[in-house]
Amino acid sequence: MQSYTTTVTHEVRTYLNSLPAPTGSQPPITVFREMLLTAVAGWSKAPAAVPFISDHIVQAGLHIRIYQMDRSCPQPALLYFHGGGWIRGSIATHDWLCRNLAVGSGCTIVSVDYRLAPEHVFPAAATDGWTALEWLLAHGPEHDIDTTRLAVGGDSSGGNIAIATLLQAKARGISLTAQLLIYPPVDNRMDTGSYQAYATGYGLTRAAMAYCWHTYLGDGLQPAPPLAAVLQNDFAGFPPTLIIAAACDPLRDDGVLLSQKLAAAGVPVTYSLYEGMIHLFFLMDALFPEASAAQLEAAAFLKNRLLSSVNV
């Protein structure tokens, strides 16, 4: 598909060398979740100040947090799904990131605490995505949200859920304004060149992604359903999309294939590749200047698509 480089930046190599040696086994799920929550404390800069933050219960087991810069009039919003391989991550792990996106874009950010596997296998997370969007469409005006200017987005597995949410909206005749995707997994076959080139040694491994896919899908879901392995869908009618990718990431080519299929369907799409970066870099603005640049790119995309009176 393309040429690959195994060169990471000096800062990334230093970070990778600081990680514990792999044990060859997956830690217990509770430990795996706590590892991410602990790690983000060292990855992120001081949280940005957001004047209005509120938590809401959509239904039992499904919560959201709303970050708002302005409540003087209805504002556009991004419905955001955190990453974590469908099995970890939360509103807490991505709190600072949602603050950064709210401040950088001026838009409202709605962070979704969807149900996780293995306690809740597919289609629980995808269903929660649609339920959260449905709640936002119905109740957004009560919270000073302009429901005519909505986007979906997410990092890693959260990007997968964002696509699944948009597909469910499309099936119901609902159009959104934009889509923001950060290195999303879109195909559980994991047979691309980047999965081969970056299978080990770059943080996220191919084996870890296989574990995540298997845990999310549960037993017996082969082939993977269209709302899980989302690349198999028709994307005609999707809104303008920004895909941010890391060059040294097993999921690099997932973004390439997705961008090609979106473009073939007539969707305006930008594939933005950050050289020398690894999976999860988008969360690491305290470690890598590229992470800050990527967050600024994402915020500018949201601002241009959602806040401009005429989208450009």
Stockholm file with secondary structure:
# STOCKHOLM 1.0

chainA/1-312         MQSYTTTVTHEVRTYLNSLPAPTGSQPPITVFREMLLTAVAGWSKAPAAVPFISDHIVQAGLHIRIYQMDRSCPQPALLYFHGGGWIRGSIATHDWLCRNLAVGSGCTIVSVDYRLAPEHVFPAAATDGWTALEWLLAHGPEHDIDTTRLAVGGDSSGGNIAIATLLQAKARGISLTAQLLIYPPVDNRMDTGSYQAYATGYGLTRAAMAYCWHTYLGDGLQPAPPLAAVLQNDFAGFPPTLIIAAACDPLRDDGVLLSQKLAAAGVPVTYSLYEGMIHLFFLMDALFPEASAAQLEAAAFLKNRLLSSVNV
#=GR chainA/1-312 SS CCCCCCCCCHHHHHHHHHSCCCCSSCCCHHHHHHHHHHHHHHHSCSCCCCSEEEEEEEETTEEEEEEESCCSSCEEEEEEECCSTTTSCCTTTTHHHHHHHHHHHCSEEEEEECCCTTTSCTTHHHHHHHHHHHHHHHHGGGGTEEEEEEEEEEETHHHHHHHHHHHHHHHTTCCCSEEEEESCCCCTTCCSHHHHHTSSSSSSCHHHHHHHHHHHHCTTCCSCCTTTSGGGSCCTTCCCEEEEEEEECTTHHHHHHHHHHHHHTTCCEEEEEEEEEETTGGGCTTTCHHHHHHHHHHHHHHIIIIISSSCC
#=GC SS_cons         CCCCCCCCCHHHHHHHHHSCCCCSSCCCHHHHHHHHHHHHHHHSCSCCCCSEEEEEEEETTEEEEEEESCCSSCEEEEEEECCSTTTSCCTTTTHHHHHHHHHHHCSEEEEEECCCTTTSCTTHHHHHHHHHHHHHHHHGGGGTEEEEEEEEEEETHHHHHHHHHHHHHHHTTCCCSEEEEESCCCCTTCCSHHHHHTSSSSSSCHHHHHHHHHHHHCTTCCSCCTTTSGGGSCCTTCCCEEEEEEEECTTHHHHHHHHHHHHHTTCCEEEEEEEEEETTGGGCTTTCHHHHHHHHHHHHHHIIIIISSSCC
//
